[in-house]
Amino acid sequence: MNGKNRNDVKPGIKVMVVKKEDQRTGKLTEGVVKDILTNSSFHPHGIKVRLQDGTVGRVQEIK
């Protein structure tokens, strides 16, 4: 799963996100979803989430 559909992203799952400052390099950060910040059911660049450590990014991959 690629994290573009909100239905696939749930609090407590492990994901790889790209932070705003890492979008040019594509560097991914691993973490566990705390909050889902995107309201729409689909986003072409990935659903925006807040991880448990406070990091905010768009989901690129669901582990």
C-alpha positions in Angstrom: 0.0 0.0 0.0 1.3 3.5 -0.9 -0.5 5.7 1.7 -2.5 7.8 -0.8 -5.9 6.5 0.4 -7.0 7.7 3.9 -8.8 4.3 4.5 -5.4 2.5 4.5 -3.9 4.8 7.1 -4.8 4.2 10.7 -3.4 5.4 14.1 -1.0 2.9 15.5 0.4 1.5 12.2 4.0 1.7 11.1 4.7 3.9 8.1 7.4 5.6 6.1 6.8 9.3 5.6 8.5 12.1 3.7 8.9 15.3 5.7 8.4 18.7 4.0 12.1 19.5 4.2 13.0 16.1 2.7 10.7 16.3 -0.3 13.5 17.3 -2.7 15.8 14.4 -1.6 13.0 11.9 -1.0 14.5 10.8 2.3 12.0 8.7 4.3 11.4 8.7 8.0 9.9 5.6 9.8 7.4 5.9 12.6 4.0 5.0 14.0 1.0 7.1 13.1 -0.5 9.2 16.0 -2.9 11.5 14.1 -4.2 11.7 10.5 -4.1 15.4 9.4 -5.5 15.0 5.8 -9.3 15.3 5.8 -9.9 14.1 2.2 -10.2 10.4 1.3 -7.3 10.6 -1.2 -4.2 12.7 -1.8 -1.9 12.2 -4.7 1.2 13.0 -2.7 0.2 10.8 0.3 -1.9 11.3 3.4 -0.4 13.8 5.8 0.1 12.3 9.3 1.7 13.2 12.7 3.9 10.4 14.0 4.1 9.5 17.7 7.4 11.4 18.0 5.8 14.6 16.6 7.1 14.4 13.1 4.7 15.5 10.4 4.9 14.1 6.9 3.1 12.5 4.0 2.8 8.7 4.0 4.9 7.1 1.2 4.7 3.5 2.3 2.8 1.4 4.8 4.9 -1.3 6.5 
